[in-house]
Amino acid sequence: MSAQRQKFDGYAAQYDEWFMKNSNLFASELKLFQKALGNIEGKRLLSVGCGSGLFESYIDCTNVEGIEPSQDMGAIAQKRGVNVIAHSTIEDVELPNNAYDIVYFNGSSSYIEDLKPAYAKCKRALKEGGRLILLDVPKESAFGFMYLLGKSLGTYDHGYLDGAMPSLPYPLALAASGVWHTTEEKIDVLKELGFANFTYYQTLIRNPLYTNEEPEEVQEGYKSGGYVAIVAEQ
């Protein structure tokens, strides 16, 4: 069993439950997801690390294929309409060349140590003019700091954090298993691979303590958000 599969097997229900309890935060992230994807009618999409297919359940996923290491997560995604083509990591799967209009990582880049070979494989799988979309919590954001602190302490329940933590932080087991990359790091990798015409969107601008109070609108840019989308063209 791969390390990636071990990270998420057994956490599918907890993952979905966290988003449902943080419904306004989820609504903000969903808006970003939909904005970054744009019009997907008639397009073939690949979700790398599709998880439970929670986000896909809010779009037309007729043409969405998924790769998901966790059997637990992938089974739920399949029920939600994602065509899960492999229970595998991106590193271990073979992808067809020039096959997809859009390949996207929705949160899954944070569980990949070496981004360049993963993104390079996706680049080869994209059609000419296709788009690679990376949505994630940036390492340098307030959320990134929070997750790294929890990972370092082994807990969110620490006296130093009294009054500073959201009531329902992201499950520590998942946050602690993340690698977490900066936005600039991902941009640099994409540029090295020859991607161009970058567009950036962001949400979760508020302090994490207040992000679940109401949904946020998507903003352009990437230097303020707790969840950021990088859209790059092949």
C-alpha positions in Angstrom: 0.0 0.0 0.0 1.4 3.4 -1.0 2.1 6.1 1.5 -0.5 8.3 -0.3 -3.2 5.7 0.1 -2.4 5.3 3.8 -2.7 9.0 4.4 -6.4 9.1 3.3 -7.9 5.6 3.8 -10.2 5.8 6.8 -10.6 9.6 6.5 -13.2 9.9 3.7 -16.1 10.5 6.1 -14.1 12.9 8.2 -13.0 14.9 5.2 -16.6 15.4 3.9 -17.9 16.1 7.3 -15.4 18.9 7.9 -16.5 20.6 4.7 -20.2 20.2 5.6 -19.7 21.7 9.1 -17.6 24.5 7.6 -20.3 25.1 4.9 -19.5 28.8 4.2 -15.8 28.0 3.8 -16.7 25.2 1.5 -19.0 27.6 -0.5 -16.0 30.0 -0.9 -13.7 27.2 -2.1 -16.4 25.8 -4.5 -16.8 29.3 -6.1 -13.1 29.3 -6.7 -13.1 25.8 -8.1 -15.9 26.7 -10.5 -14.3 30.0 -11.5 -11.0 28.3 -12.3 -12.6 25.5 -14.3 -14.7 27.9 -16.4 -16.9 26.5 -19.1 -16.3 22.7 -19.2 -19.1 21.8 -21.6 -17.8 19.3 -24.2 -14.3 19.2 -22.5 -12.5 16.2 -21.2 -11.2 16.7 -17.7 -8.8 14.8 -15.3 -8.9 15.4 -11.6 -5.6 14.4 -10.0 -6.3 13.3 -6.5 -10.1 13.6 -6.8 -10.7 12.6 -3.2 -14.3 11.8 -2.5 -15.5 13.8 -5.5 -17.2 16.3 -3.2 -16.4 19.3 -5.3 -17.3 17.4 -8.5 -20.7 16.6 -7.2 -21.6 20.3 -7.7 -20.6 20.4 -11.4 -21.5 18.4 -14.4 -18.9 15.6 -14.0 -20.0 13.6 -17.0 -16.6 14.0 -18.7 -14.5 14.1 -15.5 -12.1 11.3 -14.9 -10.3 10.9 -11.6 -7.1 9.5 -10.1 -7.3 8.8 -6.4 -4.9 6.7 -4.3 -7.4 6.1 -1.5 -9.8 3.3 -2.1 -12.2 4.8 0.4 -12.2 8.2 -1.2 -12.3 6.9 -4.8 -15.3 4.7 -4.1 -17.3 7.7 -2.9 -16.1 9.8 -5.9 -17.3 7.0 -8.3 -20.7 7.1 -6.7 -20.9 10.8 -7.2 -20.3 10.5 -10.9 -16.5 10.8 -11.3 -15.1 8.1 -13.6 -12.2 7.0 -11.4 -9.7 5.5 -13.8 -7.0 4.5 -11.3 -6.6 4.1 -7.5 -3.1 5.4 -7.8 -0.9 8.4 -7.3 0.0 10.6 -10.3 3.5 9.3 -10.1 2.5 5.7 -10.6 -0.2 6.0 -13.3 0.2 6.1 -17.0 -1.7 8.8 -18.8 -2.5 9.1 -22.6 -0.7 11.9 -24.5 -2.7 14.8 -25.8 -6.0 13.6 -24.3 -7.4 16.2 -21.9 -8.6 19.7 -22.2 -8.2 20.4 -18.5 -6.1 18.6 -15.8 -6.5 19.9 -12.3 -5.2 19.3 -8.8 -7.8 20.5 -6.2 -5.8 20.4 -3.0 -3.7 17.4 -4.0 -0.4 19.3 -4.8 0.0 19.5 -1.0 0.6 15.8 -0.9 3.2 15.5 -3.6 6.9 15.9 -2.6 8.4 16.5 -6.1 6.0 18.6 -8.2 8.0 18.8 -11.4 7.6 15.2 -12.6 3.9 15.1 -11.6 3.2 18.3 -13.5 5.3 17.3 -16.5 3.3 14.1 -16.8 0.1 16.1 -16.8 1.5 18.5 -19.4 2.1 15.6 -21.8 -1.5 14.5 -21.2 -2.9 17.9 -22.2 -4.1 18.8 -25.6 -2.5 21.7 -27.4 -4.0 24.8 -25.7 -5.2 22.8 -22.7 -5.0 24.1 -19.2 -3.4 22.8 -16.0 -5.2 24.2 -12.9 -3.7 24.0 -9.4 -6.0 24.9 -6.5 -4.5 24.7 -3.0 -3.7 26.2 0.4 -0.5 28.1 -0.1 2.3 27.4 2.4 2.7 31.1 3.0 -1.0 31.8 3.8 -2.5 32.1 7.2 -4.1 28.6 6.7 -0.7 27.2 5.7 0.9 28.6 8.8 -1.9 27.1 10.9 -1.5 23.7 9.4 2.3 23.8 9.7 2.0 24.9 13.3 -0.5 22.0 14.1 1.9 19.6 12.4 4.8 20.9 14.4 3.0 20.8 17.7 1.1 17.6 17.0 -2.1 19.3 18.1 -4.3 22.3 17.6 -5.2 22.3 21.3 -2.4 24.4 22.8 -2.5 27.2 25.2 -0.6 29.6 22.9 -3.5 29.2 20.4 -6.4 29.9 22.7 -8.8 32.3 21.0 -6.8 32.2 17.7 -8.0 28.9 16.1 -11.2 28.3 14.2 -13.7 26.1 16.1 -13.4 23.3 13.4 -9.9 23.3 12.0 -8.9 21.0 9.2 -8.4 17.4 10.5 -4.9 17.3 11.9 -4.1 13.9 10.6 -4.6 15.2 7.0 -2.9 18.6 7.6 0.1 16.9 9.2 0.6 14.5 6.3 0.8 17.4 3.8 4.0 18.7 2.2 2.7 22.3 1.6 4.2 24.4 -1.2 4.3 28.1 -1.8 2.5 29.6 -4.7 5.7 30.9 -6.1 7.3 27.5 -6.0 4.5 26.0 -8.1 4.6 28.9 -10.6 8.4 28.4 -11.0 7.9 24.7 -11.7 5.2 25.5 -14.3 7.4 28.1 -16.0 10.3 25.6 -16.1 8.0 23.2 -17.9 7.0 25.7 -20.5 3.5 26.7 -19.4 2.3 30.2 -20.2 -0.6 32.7 -20.0 -1.0 32.4 -16.2 -4.2 33.5 -14.5 -4.6 33.6 -10.7 -7.7 33.6 -8.5 -8.1 33.5 -4.7 -10.5 33.2 -1.9 -10.5 32.8 1.9 -9.1 36.3 2.3 -10.3 36.7 5.8 -8.4 35.5 8.9 -9.1 31.7 9.3 -11.0 32.5 12.6 -13.7 34.3 10.5 -13.7 32.5 7.1 -16.7 30.4 7.9 -19.0 33.3 8.9 -20.2 33.8 5.3 -19.1 32.8 1.8 -16.5 35.0 0.1 -16.4 36.1 -3.6 -13.5 35.1 -5.7 -10.8 37.7 -6.3 -8.1 37.9 -8.9 -4.5 37.4 -7.7 -2.8 35.1 -5.3 -1.0 37.1 -2.6 -3.8 37.3 0.0 -5.9 34.2 -0.3 -6.0 31.1 1.9 -7.1 29.1 -1.1 -5.5 30.0 -4.5 -6.0 28.8 -8.1 -3.2 28.9 -10.7 -4.5 28.5 -14.2 -1.7 27.8 -16.8 -2.1 27.1 -20.5 -0.2 24.4 -22.4 
